[in-house]
Amino acid sequence: MKTVLFAKQVSIDNLTFPGVTYDPNPACVNFWDDVLADDYSNEWLDYESDLQDIVSMGVNSIRLYQIDPYKTHSNFLNYAQSLGLYVIPPLTGTEWGYLDASRPSPDCYTASKDGYGHLGTNLLYNAKAIIKEFSQYPNVLMYCVGNELVLNAGQTEGNCFPCLKALVRDLHAWQDECSQTMRRVPLMYATQVCVKKGRLSRHACLPEPCLEPIPDCYPSFSPFSSLHHCHPLTIHLTHNNTGHGLP
């Protein structure tokens, strides 16, 4: 696959590349609709023009949302590949196959919900289906296995993180089993920028270290927006703890 410059700097700790989120939501659709599926049609959606504009800005990676694992996405993925764009699909859903961050561990992975079924089983099934659909495309860079759980946890205050780790553990084991027939794509956890007492902290947002007996429970990547490209007038912080100066 040909792409624009992937990494501007590479070290043991950091891999920096230009990426944006892409969640087109045309008029008259539900938030959870998969508008990038091959069978979707909407006169207001023109992802080809969108992707061309994204590439023209020097971006080479896009993160997706709202994926239906039971639909094909070859048209979108092949077009993104033709432009040199990497893609990061989500492994969790909105209406089904979600990680219920409102429940503390272990309920968020072991409990059942009336009218829905087993939380962990449905979450894992949804994630595996997305991996099977997307791993065949060479421009799939990684999968997002969880998103900003602290912000979505409510009263659990992050006690749902062991459920995320259990999901990563089970997906890693399944990827190992399928390594002869399916390309193994890394997993990532999408953290958030935390502002506490005027300090911008990356590390306050990350899950706590793995707890036994959950081996192999870390995602391969935890991306973080350094705000390096933001205008200084848009950032109001007492201390900048990102490791990058403001332009």
C-alpha positions in Angstrom: 0.0 0.0 0.0 1.3 3.5 -0.9 0.6 6.2 1.6 1.7 9.7 2.6 4.4 10.0 5.3 3.3 7.6 8.1 5.5 8.7 11.0 7.2 12.0 11.6 9.2 10.7 14.5 9.7 7.2 15.9 11.2 6.3 19.2 10.7 3.5 21.8 8.0 5.5 23.4 6.3 7.6 20.7 4.9 7.1 17.2 3.6 10.3 15.8 1.5 10.4 12.7 -1.2 12.7 11.3 -4.7 11.4 11.9 -8.3 12.6 12.3 -11.6 11.1 13.3 -14.1 10.6 10.5 -17.8 10.1 11.4 -20.0 11.4 8.6 -23.6 11.7 9.7 -25.8 12.9 6.9 -29.2 14.3 7.5 -32.1 12.0 8.4 -30.1 9.1 9.8 -29.8 7.6 13.3 -26.5 8.2 15.2 -25.8 4.5 15.2 -26.4 3.9 11.5 -23.4 2.5 9.5 -23.2 5.1 6.7 -20.0 3.6 5.3 -21.4 0.2 4.5 -21.6 -0.8 0.8 -25.4 -1.0 0.9 -25.9 2.5 2.4 -27.1 5.4 0.2 -27.7 9.0 1.1 -27.7 12.0 -1.2 -26.0 14.1 1.4 -23.1 11.6 1.9 -20.0 12.0 -0.3 -17.2 10.3 1.4 -15.0 10.3 -1.7 -14.9 14.1 -1.6 -14.4 14.0 2.2 -11.4 11.7 1.9 -9.8 13.7 -0.8 -10.0 16.8 1.3 -8.6 14.9 4.3 -5.6 13.7 2.3 -5.0 17.2 0.9 -4.5 18.3 4.5 -1.6 15.9 5.0 -3.6 13.4 7.0 -2.9 9.7 6.4 -5.0 7.9 9.1 -8.7 8.1 9.9 -10.6 6.7 12.9 -14.1 5.4 12.2 -17.3 5.0 14.3 -20.6 3.1 14.2 -19.6 -0.1 12.3 -22.1 -2.8 11.5 -20.0 -6.0 11.4 -22.6 -7.9 9.3 -22.2 -5.5 6.4 -19.4 -5.2 3.9 -17.3 -2.0 3.6 -15.1 -2.9 0.6 -16.1 0.2 -1.5 -15.1 2.6 1.3 -12.0 0.8 2.4 -10.7 0.2 -1.2 -11.2 3.9 -2.0 -9.4 4.9 1.2 -6.5 2.6 0.3 -6.3 4.1 -3.2 -5.7 7.5 -1.6 -3.1 6.1 0.8 -5.3 6.3 3.9 -5.0 4.0 6.9 -8.3 3.2 8.7 -8.9 2.5 12.5 -12.3 0.8 13.0 -14.0 0.5 16.4 -14.7 -2.9 18.0 -17.6 -1.7 20.2 -21.1 -0.7 19.2 -23.7 1.8 20.3 -26.9 -0.3 20.5 -25.3 -3.7 20.6 -21.9 -5.1 21.4 -21.0 -2.3 23.7 -18.9 -2.2 26.9 -21.2 -1.1 29.6 -19.0 1.4 31.5 -21.8 2.2 33.9 -21.3 -1.1 35.6 -18.2 -1.9 37.8 -16.1 -4.9 37.2 -16.8 -7.8 36.8 -20.5 -7.1 36.0 -19.6 -5.1 32.9 -18.2 -8.3 31.3 -20.0 -11.1 33.2 -23.5 -9.9 33.9 -26.6 -10.3 31.7 -29.1 -7.5 30.9 -32.8 -7.9 30.4 -33.8 -7.8 26.8 -30.1 -7.7 25.7 -28.3 -10.8 26.8 -24.9 -11.4 28.2 -22.8 -8.3 28.2 -19.4 -9.9 27.7 -20.6 -12.5 25.1 -22.2 -9.9 23.0 -19.3 -7.5 23.2 -16.8 -10.2 22.3 -19.0 -11.5 19.5 -19.3 -8.0 18.0 -15.6 -7.3 18.2 -14.7 -10.6 16.6 -17.1 -10.0 13.7 -15.6 -6.6 13.0 -12.1 -8.0 13.1 -13.0 -10.8 10.6 -14.6 -8.3 8.2 -11.8 -5.7 8.3 -8.6 -7.7 8.8 -8.6 -8.7 5.1 -7.9 -5.0 4.1 -4.2 -4.0 4.2 -4.9 -0.4 5.1 -6.6 -1.3 8.4 -4.0 0.0 10.8 -5.4 -1.0 14.2 -8.7 -1.4 16.0 -10.1 0.8 18.8 -11.1 -1.6 21.6 -12.4 1.1 24.0 -13.0 4.8 24.1 -12.7 7.2 27.1 -14.1 4.9 29.7 -13.5 7.4 32.5 -15.9 9.9 30.8 -18.5 7.2 30.2 -18.2 5.4 33.6 -20.5 7.5 35.7 -20.5 6.4 39.3 -18.1 3.5 38.7 -15.2 5.9 38.6 -13.1 3.7 36.2 -13.8 0.4 38.0 -14.9 -0.9 34.6 -11.3 -1.0 33.3 -10.8 -4.7 34.2 -13.6 -5.5 31.8 -11.7 -3.7 29.0 -8.6 -5.7 29.9 -10.6 -9.0 29.9 -11.8 -8.1 26.4 -8.3 -7.4 25.2 -7.1 -10.7 26.7 -9.8 -12.7 25.0 -9.3 -10.9 21.6 -5.5 -11.5 21.8 -6.0 -15.2 22.5 -8.5 -15.4 19.6 -6.1 -13.6 17.3 -3.4 -16.1 18.2 -5.7 -19.0 17.4 -6.5 -17.4 14.0 -3.0 -16.3 13.1 -2.6 -18.8 10.3 -5.7 -17.6 8.4 -6.2 -14.0 9.5 -3.9 -11.0 9.6 -3.3 -9.9 13.2 -4.0 -6.2 13.5 -3.0 -4.4 16.8 -5.6 -3.1 19.3 -5.6 0.4 20.8 -7.4 2.1 23.7 -8.5 5.7 23.0 -7.8 7.7 26.1 -8.9 11.3 26.7 -7.1 14.5 27.7 -7.6 15.0 31.4 -7.6 18.4 32.9 -7.3 18.2 36.7 -6.5 21.3 38.8 -5.3 23.1 35.8 -2.9 20.4 34.6 -3.2 18.6 31.3 -2.3 15.0 32.1 -2.1 12.0 29.8 -1.2 9.4 32.4 -4.1 10.2 34.7 -6.4 8.8 32.0 -4.7 5.5 31.3 -6.0 2.2 32.8 -4.2 1.0 35.9 -1.6 -1.8 35.4 -2.8 -5.3 34.6 -4.0 -7.3 37.6 -3.5 -11.0 37.9 -4.9 -13.2 36.6 -5.4 -11.2 33.4 -2.3 -11.8 31.2 -1.8 -10.1 27.9 -4.4 -7.5 28.7 -2.8 -4.4 27.4 -3.7 -2.9 24.0 -0.7 -2.3 21.7 -1.4 1.4 21.4 -2.9 4.2 23.5 -3.1 7.2 21.2 -3.0 10.7 22.7 -3.5 14.1 21.1 -0.6 16.2 22.1 -2.4 19.4 21.1 0.8 20.3 19.4 -1.0 21.7 16.3 -3.6 23.6 18.3 -3.6 27.4 18.3 -2.4 28.6 21.8 -5.5 30.9 22.1 -7.7 27.8 22.2 -5.9 26.2 25.1 -6.4 27.6 28.6 -4.1 25.6 31.0 -2.1 26.6 34.1 0.5 24.0 33.2 1.2 22.2 29.9 2.1 18.7 30.8 1.9 17.2 27.3 5.6 17.1 26.6 5.1 19.4 23.6 5.4 23.2 23.4 2.5 25.2 22.0 3.1 26.6 18.5 
